[in-house]
């Protein structure tokens, strides 16, 4: 299974509320018609996150397909052209980024209904190879982070190796996604020894100064 993560910002001058309403409403209806679509989830940052300033991203769209052949067929379809045309109505397309990933479920509990989703965008240490980064993140760091007691679910989305072909540099080397019952539960997690241990391990494989995150609520459009 391949997951295409589209990272988006809203059009200049558009309010967060209007952007989220359009994305979840009219745009979602168009995306539903894409051929080969297996699952489609939108993650909308909490409105409270904008209290002080704009966020680095206004959300991510996650689209699952069977394989790269299915993704290529989807991209060549008339339905995909309609999706792109509609993006002009609410997305700053000049800042859009697509990261093709493969999911590794580290903590496989159900996502809480009406919970919150911590989405962290990651870049590896520059001297670390992509395979070494992915192995360390999954096999060493994954179990450390999964031990955080109030975290309900934890998925690592690893950028596919094809994204590095011909010297290309993806926007991110991976995206870490963790689910909690609430923002209060997230604050509790930061007081635990397991959280401290998780943060202490990050410099071993991450470019910590390049880390960025959003706190979001997910909307499952197609499941």
Secondary structure, DSSP 8 states (H G I E B T S, - for coil): -EEEEEEE-B-TT--HHHHHHHIIIIIHHHHTT-TT--EEEEEEE-GGGGSSS--S-SEEEEEEESSHHHHHHHHTSHHHHHHHHHHTTTB-GGG-EEEEEEEEEEE-S---TT-EEEEEEE-B-TTS-HHHHHHIIIIIIHHHHHT-TT--EEEEEEE-GGGGGGG---S-SEEEEEEES-HHHHHHHTTSHHHHHHHHHHTTTB-GGG-EEEEEEEEEEE-
